[in-house]
Amino acid sequence: MIERMIIFNKGGLPLYTRKFVESGSMEPSLLAGLVSAIDSMGFTLFKKKIATISFGEENFSSLNENVSKIVFISKDIMRLDKNFYFVFFCNGNDSLKLLRQISTRVFIEIKSILQSDMPDSARITELTNKIINNHFAHIGKGDYNDD
């Protein structure tokens, strides 16, 4: 189950936050350095733009429904040298395919706003919530709860 989704810019500024289920509180800005470091390390070492950190599983050979994960998906606007990070907090067995679909669909829809030097976060929130509510309502209740 996806518990939370955050979109960060390259500088670590959270542009969008959505909590799908009530869970512990967390300040998105605390993740800023971690997100950038994970992206840089993952691409440098593995040439990958998706990273997963898992918590709570003692048997590393199988990831089951008791595992909590943080999944980082990086999206780029190459010609502007802008990077954006979609960070998902999940508990259970969410597929990376679903997380990629969500991040890609949202990125395509808000890309024109993200190209601005000062993206309109209210517009990003409005469009992202609409996309999730209309196309991915099954991941939450269909309504939203901003942090």
C-alpha positions in Angstrom: 0.0 0.0 0.0 1.3 3.4 -0.9 1.3 5.5 2.3 2.8 8.7 1.1 4.1 10.4 -2.1 6.4 13.4 -2.3 7.7 15.2 -5.4 11.0 17.1 -4.9 13.0 19.4 -7.2 16.8 19.0 -7.6 17.4 21.5 -4.8 15.4 19.4 -2.4 12.3 21.6 -2.2 9.2 19.5 -1.8 6.8 20.6 -4.6 4.0 18.2 -3.7 3.1 16.0 -0.7 0.2 13.6 -0.3 -0.5 11.2 2.5 -2.8 8.3 1.5 -3.0 6.7 5.0 -2.5 8.0 8.4 1.0 7.1 9.6 3.8 8.7 11.5 4.6 12.3 10.9 7.6 13.2 8.8 9.0 16.5 7.6 9.6 16.3 3.8 12.5 18.7 3.9 14.4 16.2 6.0 14.6 13.9 3.0 16.1 16.5 0.6 19.7 15.6 1.1 19.0 11.9 1.1 17.0 12.0 -2.1 19.8 13.8 -3.9 22.5 11.5 -2.5 20.5 8.3 -3.4 19.9 9.5 -7.0 23.6 10.5 -7.5 24.9 7.3 -6.0 22.4 5.1 -7.8 23.2 6.6 -11.2 26.9 6.7 -10.7 27.3 3.2 -9.4 24.5 1.3 -11.2 23.3 3.6 -14.0 19.7 3.3 -12.6 17.1 6.1 -12.0 15.1 4.0 -9.5 16.2 3.1 -6.0 14.5 1.2 -3.3 15.3 1.2 0.4 13.6 -1.6 2.4 12.9 -1.8 6.1 11.6 -4.5 8.4 12.5 -7.8 6.6 15.0 -10.1 8.3 15.1 -12.6 5.4 16.6 -10.5 2.6 16.0 -13.3 0.0 12.2 -12.5 -0.1 10.4 -9.2 0.2 7.0 -9.9 1.6 4.0 -7.8 2.7 5.6 -6.9 6.0 8.3 -4.8 4.3 8.2 -1.0 4.4 10.0 0.6 1.5 11.0 4.1 0.3 11.1 4.1 -3.5 12.9 6.9 -5.4 12.1 7.6 -9.1 14.0 10.3 -10.9 12.6 12.2 -13.8 14.6 14.7 -15.9 14.0 17.6 -18.2 17.3 17.2 -20.0 17.4 20.4 -22.1 17.0 22.5 -18.9 19.2 20.3 -16.7 16.3 19.9 -14.2 15.8 16.8 -12.1 12.7 15.9 -10.1 12.3 13.1 -7.6 9.2 11.1 -7.0 9.4 9.5 -3.5 6.9 6.8 -2.5 6.6 5.4 1.1 5.1 2.0 0.8 4.2 -0.8 3.1 3.7 -4.2 1.5 4.1 -5.5 -1.9 3.5 -2.5 -4.3 4.7 -3.1 -7.8 7.4 -0.8 -9.2 5.3 -0.9 -12.4 2.5 1.0 -10.6 4.9 3.5 -9.1 6.5 4.1 -12.5 3.1 4.6 -14.0 2.1 7.1 -11.4 5.3 9.1 -11.6 5.4 9.1 -15.4 1.7 10.1 -15.8 2.1 12.9 -13.3 5.4 14.1 -14.7 4.0 14.3 -18.2 1.0 16.3 -17.0 3.0 18.8 -14.9 6.1 19.0 -17.0 5.2 22.4 -18.4 4.8 23.8 -14.9 8.1 22.2 -13.8 10.0 24.0 -16.6 9.4 27.3 -14.9 12.1 28.8 -12.7 9.5 29.1 -10.0 6.9 26.3 -10.4 3.4 27.0 -9.1 3.1 24.5 -6.3 -0.7 25.1 -6.0 -1.1 24.2 -9.7 1.1 21.1 -9.3 -1.0 20.0 -6.3 -4.2 20.6 -8.2 -3.1 18.6 -11.3 -1.4 15.8 -9.4 -4.4 15.2 -7.1 -6.7 15.2 -10.1 -4.6 12.6 -11.9 -4.3 10.4 -8.8 -8.0 10.7 -8.0 -9.1 10.0 -11.6 -6.6 7.3 -12.6 -5.1 5.8 -9.5 -7.9 6.1 -6.9 -7.4 2.4 -5.9 -4.1 3.4 -4.1 -6.0 5.5 -1.6 -9.5 6.4 -0.8 -10.0 8.6 -3.9 -9.9 11.7 -1.8 -6.8 13.4 -0.6 -5.2 14.5 2.6 -2.4 17.1 2.3 0.2 17.3 5.0 
